[in-house]
Amino acid sequence: MEHSKSGYGENLYMMSSSVPLTGTHGRDATQSWYDEIKDYNYNKPGFKKGIGHFTQVVWNGSTHLGVGIAFGNHGCNAFVVANYSPPGNYQGQFHENVLQPSH
């Protein structure tokens, strides 16, 4: 899968199986992206490899979201694309856009 050059923030996810996929793949994709929270350091906000999906999901300044899913290979492959506007992950803006969860 390859990121588009659309001007939106974008997260991509793919799932494959030997049998047709059923269930909520949007949830699977979102959970996969959000799980990167374990590598995010709130004491040193900023971008590093392995956190960009998470930070875009929670980016406070992104106010619009579009999500699509497509299936291929007789339903054995699922592709999820999420587009965010305005895009996130701007250096110097993590502190005010990636907020700590309140438990």
Secondary structure, DSSP 8 states (H G I E B T S, - for coil): -----SSSEEEEEEEE-SS---S-HHHHHHHHHHGGGGG--TTS-S--TT-HHHHHHH-TT--EEEEEEEEETTTTEEEEEEEEES----TT-HHHHS-----
